[in-house]
Amino acid sequence: MNAVVLEKPAPAQAPLERPLLEVRRLNVRYPFRGRWPWSRAGVVRAVEEINFNLYPGQTLGIVGESGCGKSTLARALAGLQPVASGAINYQGRDLARLDRKAWRPLRRDIQMVFQDPLASLSPRMTAGRIVAEPLRHLYPELGKAEREARALAMLERVGLSREHFNRRPHEFSGGQAQRIGIARALVVQPKILICDEPVSALDVSVQAQIINLLAELQREYGLTMIFIAHDLAVVRHLSHRILVMYLGRMMEQADRDMLFAAPAHPYTRALLSAIPSENGSPFARQALEGEIPSPASPPPGCVFATRCPMADERCSRQPPHVQQLSGGTVAACHYLA
């Protein structure tokens, strides 16, 4: 990403308002059957006891290795994945308790941009129709001409043009397709935009363009965002606060500048040590050995203990409590720095 200049990230600010979204002890689980008829059924704890506040106009970055539960969390927050327990409070309503019908009017307020830009677009629709379709369902009072006018304006705002309006997804590059996905999400003027690894499938130079576009759109529309990625360097350029996940659990959560200057959790330090930079990482290289344990059978103590260079017998048998540190940082480790 060094080849393309990224916009300077907005400074993190202390929240002055009530949270727009409050997530409390959120759990998402997948029951599964054994491979053989005599095998015992079990439960995958995909998201376990996640807590955070999301403030108006700010971005929460969520980062972690593949399989850590980031996308499951995103889908739960967007009402696309059932929640086992916990609460998602939005404007006095618990979204975790709503069925599909009750969720429908809230689609105006909460929209999502997906990881695979081409797979998320219907191959049978033109770009204009794809962007206008949410208006047809969520703003039925609008006529066809008004829907198309709004769709065209949004396509132009994300960097496409009138000539793209009647083209189909297969005629677009990955970056252009993701711009269509962003336009589709924003055309209904949502308050919260959830971005689930929106640049991971794109070329490095295109990634920077999309990140800069999202930063511009956030400033222009006053968006509140959740930005998910597996790369801390990418998350840094958009986020005010960052939540680090591992095996469905929160390892650390901190303001962006605090996390990059003084990470508290050994997993966060390992992720930061792997970020390439011209001057080198300020943290000693910490290669994470071994595989991530299966979420169907997590370690009995700290879930990171099997790969942590600091782990001891206590870590292997006793899960750590989440601790509040200075500067608003919270982390789950027996031996916090």
N, C-alpha and C positions, 0 to 999 in steps of 0.2 A: 504494500500500500504506500510505500515511500515514493513511488513514481508520480503520484497525484497529490496535489495539495488539498488537504482537508480543511474545512473552515474551522476557525478557532472555536472550541466548545464554549457554550454559555457558562458563566460562573455559577456554581452551586449556591443557592440562597437558602437562608433559614425560612421555613414555611411560616407564613403569617395567617393562613386560613385553615379552616377545618379540612381534613383529608377528603378528597373526592371519592376515593375508594379505600375501604378498610378491610383487610383480609386477616382473619383470625383463625388460627389452628386448623388450617385447611388440609384435608386429607382426600386423596383420590386413590382408589384401589381397584385392581382388576382381578376378579376371581379366575382361576384357571383349573383345568382338569389335568390329571397326570397323563403321561404319555401312554401308559398301558391301563387296561381296565382295572387292574388291582392297585394302581398307583394312587397315592393320596392326593386329593385336591388341595389347592392352596390359594394364597392371595398375594398378588404383587402390590407392594406399597409404593406406588409410582410417585406420589407426593405425600409428604409426611410432616404435619405440624408446621406449615408455613404461615408466617405472620409478616405483614408489612402495611404501611400507609402510602398512598399515592396522592400527592398534592396537586392542585390545579396548576397547569402550565409547566409542570416538571416531567422529567423522564426517569423512570426506574429501569436501569439495565439489569437483566438477569443473565448470568453467565455460568458455564459449567461444561464439562465434557459431554460428548454424545451419550444419550441414555440416562442422563441425570434427572429427567423429569421436567425439563424446561417447556417442551412443547405440550406436554400433558397439562401443565399448569396454565399455559396460555389458553388452551381449549376450554379448560374449566372456567377461567375468568370470562371467556366469551360465550359461555352457555352452550358449548358444543360437546362437553364431556360431563357426565354425572359426577356429583361430589358425594363422597362417602360421609363426611362430617365436616364441621367447621362452618364459617360464615364469610360471605362476600358482601359487605354492606356498601350500598350505593344509593345516596340520596334517601336514606331512611328505609330502604328495602334490602332484604337479604336475597341476593341473586341466586344463592346456592339452593334456595327452596322453591324456585320458580319452575314451572313446566314450560314446554315449548310455546304454548299459546300466550302465557303471561310474559314470556321473554320478548315476544314479537315487537311491541312498541318500543322496547329498550334498544332495539337494533339501530334506531336513529342515533343513539348516544354512544354506543360501544361497537366499534368495527375492528376488523382484523385484516392484516396483510400476511399472506402465507409464504412459506419457504420456497416452494417450487413455482415460479411465476407462470410457466406454460401449463403445468398440470392444474393450476387453480382457475384457468380460464376455459370456458366452454368452447370447443372447437367449431361448434355449429353456429356461434354468434359472431357478429362483427364487433370490433372494439367499441363502437358507439353504443351498440345495444347492450354490451356487457356493462358499461358504465351507467347506462340509463336504467338498467333492470332494477336495482335497489329502489330507485325513485318510484317505479311502478308499484312496488309492493308496500313501501313505507310512506309514500306521499301520493295516495290514490287520487287526491283532488287535482293533481297536476295533469294537464293534457299532454298528448304526445309531443307536440311542438315544443312545449316548455321543458319536458324531460330531455329531449334531444339537444335543446339549446344549452341546458345546464351540463349535460354530458360533454358536449363539445368544448365548452368553456373550461371544464376541469381537465380534459385531455390536453388542451393547450397550456394549462397552468403547470402540468407535470412535464412539459417539454415535448409533447407530440403536436401534430398539426391537423388541419381539416382533412388533408389527404389520407390520414390514417383512420379516419372515422369509419369507413366501410370495409376496412381490411379485416381478415380473420387472424386468429392467434398464430397460425403457422407461418405467417408472413412477417412476424416480428422477431427481433433478437431477444435474448433473455432479459437484457436491461430494459428494452422497450416494453416487453410483456409485464415486467414488474412495475413500470410506470402506469400501465393500464390497471394493474391490481391496486395501486395506491389511489388512482383516480376513482376507481369503483368504491373504495372504502370511504373516501373523503367527500364524495358527491352528496351524501346525505347530511353533511356537516356534523359529524360526531364530536362528542366531548373527549372521548378516550379512544386512542388508536393503539391496538396491540399488534406489534410487528414480530412475527415468529421467524427468526433467522432470515430476514428478507434479502440478505446479500450473500448468503453462504453458497448459493448455486451460481454466482456471477463471477466474471473475470475481475481481477484485482482493480484495474482502472475503473471499471463500471461500478464496483462496490463503492468507491469514493464518491462517484457522481450521485448514487442513490442516497448515500448518507448525507451528503450536502443538501440534496433535495428535501429530505425529511427534516433537516434542521431549519431550512427556509420555511417549509410549510408549518412547522410548529410555531415559529415566530409570527408568521402571517395570520394563522387561524387561532392562535392561543391554545393549541392542542396539548392535552395531557397524554403521555405516551408510556407504554411498556415496550422496551426494545430487548429482544432476546437474541443471544449469539453465543457461540462457543469460544469466541476470541475476545479477550479483554481489551486488546488494542482497538478493536472496532467499537466496542461498547463505550469506551472512554470518550469518544468524540460526540456522543449524544446525551450521555446520562448525567443526572444530578446526583443520583444515589445508585448504588450497585448492590445487588443481592447475589451471592455466590452459592451455587447449589452443588451437591454431590449425593448421588444415590437417593434422590428425592428429598433430601434434607437441606436445611439452610446451614451452611458452614460459617458464613460471615455476611454482615450487611453494614454498609458504611457510606458516608458521603464520598463522592468520587475522589476528590483530592486527598482526603484522609486515607482512603483505601490504597491509593497508589503511592502515597508517601510513607505510610506506616501500616502495612497489612498485619492483622493480628493473628490470623489462622495459618497454620503451615500449608494447607491446601492453596489458599490464596497466594502465599509467597511462592509456591511452586509454579502456579499459573503465571505470575508476574515474571518469574525468572526466565520463562520461555519466550517472552516477547522480544523479538529482534529490534534493535535500534542502532543508530549510528554510533552512539557513545557506549553501547552495551548496557545490559540491565544492571541496575544498582543492587540487585539481589543475586547472591551466589546461585549458580545453576543447580536446580534440584530436579533431577530426572525422577519421574514417578514410575517406579518399577511395579510389575505385576498388572493383572487385569482388574477392572472394576468388578466387584462382586455382583452376583445376580440379585436384583431387587426382590426376587421370589424367596431368597434365603440370605438376607443381609447379616453381617457379623453381629454378634450379640451385644457388643459394647459400642464404641464409636465406629460408625460405618466406614470412616477413613483409616482406621487403625491398621488394616492389612497393607497399606501403601505409605503410611506416614513415617518419616524418618525419626520422629520423636516418640513414637508409640511405645508403651510399656505394658506390663501386665494389667494395670488398672484400666488402660484404654481398651483392652481386649474384652473386659468383662463388664464395664460400667459405662453406659451412655453419658456423655457430658451434658450438663445443663447449659442453656443459653445464658450468657452473662452480658450485662450492660457495662460498656467501657466508656472512657472519656471521648468527647467529641461526637457522641451519638452512635458510636460503633457498637454493634452487638455481634457476638461470636459464640460458637459452641466448641469448646476445647478445654481439657483439663489443665493445660499448661499454656495459657495465653501469654503472648509476648508483651 
